[in-house]
């Protein structure tokens, strides 16, 4: 695991950076929450893409009238 403060490499299970002694542990609940938020973001992006395509199709049909 790379320390977010000093960028030193540490073992994956490290709780404290071996170089700068700062706390680098990330609770599993935060990782799970991050992963859930990333999934939700991706779903929203896809929904937005579909909505934009639908609006473009409507606008195209209106212009062709």
HUVEN-V454151 format. One record per backbone hydrogen bond with DSSP energy under -0.5 kcal/mol. CO is the residue of the C=O (numbers start at 1). NH is the residue of the N-H. E is the energy in kcal/mol with one decimal. If there is no record, write none. Layout:
BEGIN
CO	NH	E
CO	NH	E
END
This chain:
BEGIN
1	10	-1.9
3	7	-1.5
8	3	-2.8
11	14	-2.0
15	24	-2.4
15	25	-1.3
17	21	-1.5
22	17	-2.8
25	27	-0.5
27	30	-0.8
27	31	-1.7
28	32	-2.6
29	33	-2.3
30	34	-2.5
31	35	-2.5
32	36	-2.3
33	37	-2.5
34	38	-2.5
35	39	-2.0
36	40	-2.4
37	41	-2.5
38	42	-2.2
39	43	-2.2
40	44	-2.5
41	45	-2.5
42	46	-2.0
43	47	-2.3
44	48	-2.6
45	49	-2.3
46	50	-2.3
47	51	-2.3
48	52	-2.5
49	53	-2.1
50	54	-2.3
51	55	-2.4
52	56	-2.6
53	57	-2.1
54	58	-2.1
55	59	-2.7
56	60	-2.4
57	61	-2.2
58	62	-2.2
59	63	-2.0
60	64	-1.6
62	65	-0.9
END
